[in-house]
Amino acid sequence: MFAAGMATFVLLYDTQALLPELRTQFAITPTVATLSLSLTTAGLAAALLVAGPASERYGRTRLILAAVWTASLLAVLCPLAPSWHALLGLRLLQGVALAGLPAVATAYLREEVHPVAQARAAGLYIGGTALGGMASRLLTAPIAEAHGWRWAMAAAGLFALVCAAVVTIALPPSQHFRRRAGRGDLTAMSRAALADPALRALYLLGACSVGALVAVYNALGFRLTSGPHHLGLAAVSLIYLVYVLGTASSVISGRLADRFGRRAVLPSGCALAIVGVLFTLLPSLAAIVVGLAALTAGFFVIHGLASGWVAARAHLVGASASQAAAFYLCAYYAGSSVFGSLGSTAWVTAGWSGVSVLALLLLLAAAWLARNLRRTPVLTAFAVSTEIA
């Protein structure tokens, strides 16, 4: 699962560090260049609504293997794309294929791993996704600077193929999967996951927070490769090392939430992310790096707590946790796609000030949702240990 997580997020974000290179090579605007990422996340968001229910009927491991191999093979074809539109088409299909893993990963681990090891297993999977997201930028940018975007994307595809082979060899088949009865059950589960206002707020919270993060990072390459910094793609890619702080912040916030409750800790993530965006308005490179570190750390606090809260809340309201997680991830990647593209548009029309305003508005919306969630009535005594202090 660690290897599957790495492959998925290497392929999902392998063009983000290449956006300035793609703009130059295809003579397109930054907004159009961003489509190479936005269409992939859009395809992923839409396919999640199908992949989750499909896994309830056809099984977990079959969908995981199909997703990893199909996406990896499409990734190998991307460097051979004869035109920009062909590349976009392949990236869209790649996003659809990738949906098979995040849609079922947590359900598979919950079913197959002994309860005493489930937290560690889930942590290993999440660690693979975080490392894959960081590695995608660190792998592709230096290669693109030296040999062009085609070799960079080829390297990402080959890396994913190796991960797919590891998954095929090492992943045990499902032993405890139980097929759902039929379409009526799936429809009822979907309705329950949409009926609760707190769950709907958590879906929007994920969309707003990731939208702010991706908008900033999509425009970052254009800002730092132009004046006054004039950095190369390899140098810009090193900034993605701040993702390590995001991993640490999610672990620390999880421990604090166990002690004080998600409702008490979640607003601090919003505040940290807002401070980070404000720091990026300063002209010095050091201030920009500090701001990105704070934004990334704050985002992972929000995302880590919100995604875990979705599963806990769904259980309390009688909804399917897997269906609620699918809706959360759909909103999450839809926010990444829409607001990520708007970030590049804001860069073209208003420079970094426009990008910052967009990110701040999204984070203020996230803070407002967190405030409303803090006032959500507790459903049971059990919720005291999982949702609030």
BELSULQUI-V708065 format. One record per residue. N is the residue number from 1. OMEGA is omega in whole degrees, 0 to 359 (999 if undefined). Layout:
{{N | OMEGA} {N | OMEGA}}
//
This chain:
{{1 | 175} {2 | 180} {3 | 179} {4 | 178} {5 | 178} {6 | 181} {7 | 183} {8 | 186} {9 | 169} {10 | 182} {11 | 182} {12 | 188} {13 | 186} {14 | 178} {15 | 186} {16 | 179} {17 | 182} {18 | 187} {19 | 177} {20 | 178} {21 | 178} {22 | 178} {23 | 182} {24 | 186} {25 | 182} {26 | 180} {27 | 182} {28 | 179} {29 | 176} {30 | 179} {31 | 179} {32 | 178} {33 | 182} {34 | 178} {35 | 179} {36 | 174} {37 | 185} {38 | 179} {39 | 178} {40 | 179} {41 | 176} {42 | 177} {43 | 177} {44 | 181} {45 | 182} {46 | 184} {47 | 178} {48 | 181} {49 | 178} {50 | 186} {51 | 180} {52 | 177} {53 | 180} {54 | 180} {55 | 178} {56 | 182} {57 | 188} {58 | 176} {59 | 186} {60 | 188} {61 | 179} {62 | 181} {63 | 179} {64 | 181} {65 | 179} {66 | 181} {67 | 184} {68 | 182} {69 | 181} {70 | 180} {71 | 180} {72 | 179} {73 | 175} {74 | 179} {75 | 178} {76 | 179} {77 | 184} {78 | 180} {79 | 181} {80 | 182} {81 | 183} {82 | 183} {83 | 179} {84 | 181} {85 | 176} {86 | 178} {87 | 179} {88 | 179} {89 | 178} {90 | 180} {91 | 177} {92 | 178} {93 | 178} {94 | 178} {95 | 178} {96 | 181} {97 | 184} {98 | 185} {99 | 183} {100 | 182} {101 | 182} {102 | 181} {103 | 187} {104 | 188} {105 | 183} {106 | 178} {107 | 178} {108 | 181} {109 | 180} {110 | 183} {111 | 192} {112 | 185} {113 | 178} {114 | 183} {115 | 182} {116 | 182} {117 | 185} {118 | 180} {119 | 179} {120 | 179} {121 | 178} {122 | 178} {123 | 178} {124 | 178} {125 | 179} {126 | 176} {127 | 177} {128 | 179} {129 | 180} {130 | 179} {131 | 178} {132 | 177} {133 | 178} {134 | 182} {135 | 181} {136 | 179} {137 | 182} {138 | 180} {139 | 190} {140 | 187} {141 | 180} {142 | 180} {143 | 179} {144 | 180} {145 | 183} {146 | 189} {147 | 178} {148 | 187} {149 | 182} {150 | 178} {151 | 179} {152 | 180} {153 | 175} {154 | 178} {155 | 178} {156 | 179} {157 | 178} {158 | 177} {159 | 181} {160 | 178} {161 | 177} {162 | 178} {163 | 180} {164 | 177} {165 | 178} {166 | 180} {167 | 182} {168 | 183} {169 | 193} {170 | 187} {171 | 179} {172 | 176} {173 | 179} {174 | 178} {175 | 187} {176 | 179} {177 | 176} {178 | 183} {179 | 175} {180 | 188} {181 | 186} {182 | 185} {183 | 181} {184 | 178} {185 | 180} {186 | 178} {187 | 179} {188 | 179} {189 | 180} {190 | 180} {191 | 180} {192 | 180} {193 | 178} {194 | 186} {195 | 186} {196 | 181} {197 | 179} {198 | 177} {199 | 178} {200 | 177} {201 | 179} {202 | 176} {203 | 180} {204 | 179} {205 | 178} {206 | 181} {207 | 182} {208 | 185} {209 | 179} {210 | 177} {211 | 177} {212 | 182} {213 | 184} {214 | 177} {215 | 180} {216 | 184} {217 | 176} {218 | 181} {219 | 185} {220 | 181} {221 | 179} {222 | 181} {223 | 188} {224 | 177} {225 | 176} {226 | 181} {227 | 1} {228 | 187} {229 | 177} {230 | 178} {231 | 173} {232 | 181} {233 | 181} {234 | 179} {235 | 179} {236 | 183} {237 | 180} {238 | 180} {239 | 180} {240 | 174} {241 | 177} {242 | 175} {243 | 177} {244 | 177} {245 | 178} {246 | 177} {247 | 180} {248 | 182} {249 | 179} {250 | 178} {251 | 182} {252 | 181} {253 | 177} {254 | 178} {255 | 178} {256 | 179} {257 | 176} {258 | 183} {259 | 187} {260 | 181} {261 | 180} {262 | 183} {263 | 182} {264 | 187} {265 | 185} {266 | 179} {267 | 179} {268 | 176} {269 | 177} {270 | 181} {271 | 180} {272 | 179} {273 | 179} {274 | 177} {275 | 179} {276 | 179} {277 | 179} {278 | 178} {279 | 182} {280 | 177} {281 | 178} {282 | 187} {283 | 186} {284 | 180} {285 | 179} {286 | 179} {287 | 179} {288 | 180} {289 | 178} {290 | 179} {291 | 178} {292 | 178} {293 | 180} {294 | 178} {295 | 182} {296 | 179} {297 | 179} {298 | 179} {299 | 182} {300 | 172} {301 | 181} {302 | 185} {303 | 180} {304 | 181} {305 | 183} {306 | 182} {307 | 176} {308 | 179} {309 | 179} {310 | 181} {311 | 181} {312 | 182} {313 | 180} {314 | 178} {315 | 183} {316 | 181} {317 | 178} {318 | 178} {319 | 176} {320 | 179} {321 | 180} {322 | 177} {323 | 178} {324 | 178} {325 | 178} {326 | 178} {327 | 179} {328 | 181} {329 | 177} {330 | 177} {331 | 181} {332 | 183} {333 | 173} {334 | 176} {335 | 178} {336 | 182} {337 | 185} {338 | 185} {339 | 174} {340 | 177} {341 | 178} {342 | 177} {343 | 178} {344 | 176} {345 | 178} {346 | 179} {347 | 182} {348 | 187} {349 | 186} {350 | 179} {351 | 184} {352 | 177} {353 | 178} {354 | 178} {355 | 181} {356 | 179} {357 | 179} {358 | 181} {359 | 180} {360 | 179} {361 | 179} {362 | 180} {363 | 174} {364 | 175} {365 | 177} {366 | 179} {367 | 178} {368 | 177} {369 | 178} {370 | 178} {371 | 178} {372 | 179} {373 | 179} {374 | 181} {375 | 181} {376 | 181} {377 | 176} {378 | 184} {379 | 181} {380 | 177} {381 | 179} {382 | 183} {383 | 181} {384 | 182} {385 | 184} {386 | 187} {387 | 184} {388 | 178} {389 | 999}}
//
